[in-house]
Amino acid sequence: MNWLKKMKFRLLFVCSLFLLTFSFSDAFSAEPGLRFIHTRGDLRCGTDLSVSTFASKTEDGKWQGFDADICRAFSYAIFGRGDRFTMVDVKADNVAKALNSGKIDIMLGGMLNSAQKDATSTFSPAALLYYDQQAFLARNAQDAKSMDDFKNATVCVVNNSPELNNLEEYSEKYNLNLKPLTFSSKNAAMQSFLLNRCRLLTGNRFFLSGVKNTHFNSYDDEESGVKLLPEPVALVPVYLFASNENIKLLSSAKWIINALQLADVYGVNYHNAAVKVGLKNTSQRNLFGEDPKLWLSFGLTPDWLKKALADVGNYGEIYDRNLGKFSPLKFERAENNYLKDGGLINPAPFL
């Protein structure tokens, strides 16, 4: 009888263990989190490599640019070091394929968000990177004094996009009779502009500035004959995208970007990150890993932010170096200031 009871107990134990193992395995595979990225050994960030503003390599092979700096910060967060990332060239019309196939883990900008995309896509905006403005890049603009000088001009633009809708509304509002020449992707529209098929190219201001500086090899409007027009068409939020299937990465991305901004608000930057002391409130202690539990719950390295700040700086430093006052573009922060400074960005406390 004792033997029978022992056998029943062992059988019950083995079945319970099997069910528990199956349950954990099933849950783990359903929520891949950062597991695959860790196993592979690097984070793959999608960007537009045709524009040096976003990502390009220095002579010694180091990645630089706004997107590259953001990706480096992610590398610190995930791996605890800043060299475990790869920048991958992905055009706007290939984002879904690149994310779904695992070619990239996150996409940095490069694509406008819309209701249609939200309803049909397998990926979502995880975090706001910055606010841009839709603008025009113009040929033969040396003598232009206003947009009236571009009446009836042909404009290269992406078809079925918010950019096209904004262009049509802008043209109608100011009676410009602009003529859209539509393309399936941003890259195709850019290539057509480079081939002189249209006088104007419309798109995000940072992208257009990168096109001008990269392809016309001059910051001198008079020399190149190509000018970024100052008139804004519309305000455009630019997002970081990640796959809907990777819920952990989606949530982590939001708080990584928030952390870079919050460090700026707290006055922690490239110069003082290593020596900053006296962190007393809960948000600051969580943010800088003094209390590691919250970052660990995301599967991230608790002290990653101090390391990233000592390398690439906080959000304001990344912006100013690549897009703002210390860059060739010299764009003001404007909407990319914090709410307390008259902008639209308002990072949340890390609680």
Disulfide bonds with the S-S distance in Angstrom:
Cys45-Cys71 1.88
Cys156-Cys198 1.86
